[in-house]
Amino acid sequence: MSNLAFQDSYPEELSHCYGCGKNNSHGHQLKSYWDGDETRAVFMPQAFHTAIPGFVYGGLIASLIDCHGTGSASAAAYREQGREVGTLPSERFVTAALNIDYLAPTPMGVELELRGVIREVKARKVVVDITLSTMGKVCAKGHMVAVKMPETMMSSAVTNDEFSCN
Amino acid sequence: MSNLAFQDSYPEELSHCYGCGKNNSHGHQLKSYWDGDETRAVFMPQAFHTAIPGFVYGGLIASLIDCHGTGSASAAAYREQGREVGTLPSERFVTAALNIDYLAPTPMGVELELRGVIREVKARKVVVDITLSTMGKVCAKGHMVAVKMPETMMSSAVTNDEFSCN
C-alpha cells in the first residue's frame, strides 16, 4: 500500500483545495493516511488561527474536519474497490452535509489530531465520522456525508485550472 | 441603532477571531449587520480560497457561516434585552453545534451573501439559520446552536491577549 497522503494522490487539476491541495501554496495542505481501519491526520495551527486568545478558531476546525472527511471518503471508495489510492478513474468526493459538535474549547499551541471512521460506502456516497483531539482529549466531533464529485465540477476544474490559485 | 458591525462591537480582547475579529490582520474580518429582522454579511473570496478551480472552498463557507452565526447570536441577545450591540456586559457567543448542507457548488469570482434568521433566543443559547448565496442562488444552508461564551474562556482571553495574533 502506498504511503502517499490521500490528498497527494488527487489528480493535479483537482489538487488546489485551500484545505488540503498540494497545489495551493496559501492553504493548509492537510495530509490524511490510513491508520489501520481508521484514517488519521495531524495539523499544527498557526498563531493567527485563533478564535479568542488561547483557543483555536472554530472555522479552522470545521475546515480540517471537512478535508479529512472528503479525503477519507476517497480512500474508502478505493479500498472498497480493491484499488490503490490515486489510480484512475479518480475517486474524488465533495461534502454534501457536515455536522459538527464543538465539545470543548480547543487550546492553541498543541498539535491537532483528526481521526476518521468510515460508516458507510456506496458507489456515490460515503459517510464518515471524525473526531478532532488535542493531547488525547476530543474537542470536536464531525459527521460527514460525502458524495462523488459531479462530472460538471471535474470538467470545470480542467477548464479553470489556468485561473487557479498558483 | 448603531451602524457598527456586530463583530466590531466585541470587546478588544475578544476581537481576534480569524473569521471575524477586527484585531486579526491575517483573517477574514467578516462584518455582519441587521437587515430588518434578518442579519446580513457579504464576503468576496480570494483566488486561493478555492476547492477545485472555479469553486469556493467548503471550509471557507463553513467558516463564514460560523462567524455570521455567532455574530447574529450576539446581536439577537442584545436585541432581546433591549440593549445596544456592544454595551456591557458583553454578549459573546461560541458555537456548540453547526450543521451545513452544501446544496450547490459555489462559484468563484462573485460576492457571497450570508443571511441569518434568528430561530430561538434564550439567556445562554441562541439558534440561528443561515443561508449562503451567490447571485441570488442559495448554495449552502447552515443551522447553528450558539451558546454564551464560558467565563473561563473570557478570562483566558484576557490572560492570553499578549500572545495573540497581532
Contacts between the chains, C-beta under 8 A, distances in Angstrom:
chain1	res1	chain2	res2	distance
A	13	B	52	7.5
A	13	B	53	6.9
A	14	B	52	5.2
A	16	B	50	5.1
A	16	B	51	7.8
A	16	B	52	6.1
A	16	B	53	5.7
A	17	B	50	6.9
A	17	B	51	5.4
A	17	B	52	6.8
A	17	B	57	6.2
A	18	B	48	6.1
A	18	B	49	5.4
A	18	B	50	6.1
A	18	B	51	7.5
A	18	B	57	4.2
A	18	B	59	6.6
A	18	B	60	6.8
A	19	B	57	6.3
A	19	B	58	7.9
A	19	B	59	4.7
A	21	B	50	7.9
A	24	B	48	6.1
A	24	B	50	7.0
A	25	B	48	7.9
A	26	B	48	3.9
A	27	B	48	6.7
A	47	B	163	7.6
A	47	B	164	7.5
A	47	B	165	5.3
A	48	B	18	6.1
A	48	B	24	6.1
A	48	B	25	7.9
A	48	B	26	3.9
A	48	B	27	6.7
A	48	B	165	3.8
A	49	B	18	5.4
A	50	B	16	5.1
A	50	B	17	6.9
A	50	B	18	6.1
A	50	B	21	7.9
A	50	B	24	7.0
A	50	B	164	6.2
A	50	B	165	5.4
A	51	B	16	7.8
A	51	B	17	5.4
A	51	B	18	7.4
A	51	B	94	7.3
A	52	B	13	7.5
A	52	B	14	5.2
A	52	B	16	6.1
A	52	B	17	6.8
A	52	B	149	7.7
A	52	B	153	6.2
A	52	B	154	7.8
A	52	B	156	7.7
A	52	B	157	4.2
A	53	B	13	6.8
A	53	B	16	5.7
A	53	B	156	7.3
A	53	B	157	4.8
A	53	B	158	8.0
A	53	B	159	7.7
A	53	B	160	3.6
A	53	B	161	5.0
A	53	B	163	6.5
A	53	B	164	4.3
A	54	B	153	7.8
A	54	B	156	4.6
A	54	B	157	6.3
A	54	B	159	7.2
A	54	B	160	3.7
A	54	B	163	7.7
A	55	B	153	6.5
A	55	B	156	7.3
A	55	B	157	8.0
A	57	B	17	6.2
A	57	B	18	4.2
A	57	B	19	6.3
A	57	B	63	7.8
A	58	B	19	7.9
A	58	B	63	7.9
A	58	B	66	5.3
A	58	B	94	7.3
A	58	B	95	5.1
A	58	B	98	7.5
A	59	B	18	6.6
A	59	B	19	4.7
A	59	B	59	7.2
A	59	B	60	8.0
A	59	B	62	6.3
A	59	B	63	2.9
A	59	B	64	7.7
A	59	B	66	5.0
A	59	B	67	6.7
A	60	B	18	6.8
A	60	B	59	8.0
A	60	B	63	7.6
A	62	B	59	6.3
A	62	B	62	3.9
A	62	B	63	6.4
A	62	B	66	6.4
A	62	B	98	6.6
A	62	B	100	8.0
A	63	B	57	7.8
A	63	B	58	7.9
A	63	B	59	2.8
A	63	B	60	7.6
A	63	B	62	6.4
A	63	B	63	6.5
A	64	B	59	7.7
A	66	B	58	5.3
A	66	B	59	5.0
A	66	B	62	6.4
A	67	B	59	6.7
A	94	B	51	7.3
A	94	B	58	7.3
A	94	B	102	7.1
A	94	B	105	7.8
A	95	B	58	5.1
A	95	B	100	7.9
A	95	B	102	5.2
A	96	B	101	7.2
A	96	B	102	5.9
A	97	B	99	7.4
A	97	B	100	7.0
A	97	B	101	5.2
A	97	B	102	7.1
A	98	B	58	7.5
A	98	B	62	6.6
A	98	B	99	7.5
A	98	B	100	4.9
A	98	B	102	7.5
A	99	B	97	7.3
A	99	B	98	7.5
A	99	B	99	4.6
A	99	B	100	7.7
A	100	B	62	8.0
A	100	B	95	7.9
A	100	B	97	7.0
A	100	B	98	4.9
A	100	B	99	7.7
A	101	B	96	7.2
A	101	B	97	5.2
A	102	B	94	7.1
A	102	B	95	5.2
A	102	B	96	5.9
A	102	B	97	7.1
A	102	B	98	7.5
A	105	B	94	7.8
A	105	B	150	7.6
A	105	B	152	8.0
A	105	B	153	5.7
A	108	B	160	7.9
A	149	B	52	7.7
A	150	B	105	7.6
A	152	B	105	8.0
A	153	B	52	6.2
A	153	B	54	7.7
A	153	B	55	6.5
A	153	B	105	5.7
A	154	B	52	7.8
A	156	B	52	7.7
A	156	B	53	7.3
A	156	B	54	4.6
A	156	B	55	7.4
A	157	B	52	4.1
A	157	B	53	4.8
A	157	B	54	6.3
A	157	B	55	8.0
A	159	B	53	7.8
A	159	B	54	7.2
A	160	B	53	3.6
A	160	B	54	3.7
A	160	B	108	7.9
A	161	B	53	5.0
A	163	B	47	7.6
A	163	B	53	6.4
A	163	B	54	7.6
A	164	B	47	7.5
A	164	B	50	6.2
A	164	B	53	4.2
A	165	B	47	5.4
A	165	B	48	3.9
A	165	B	50	5.4
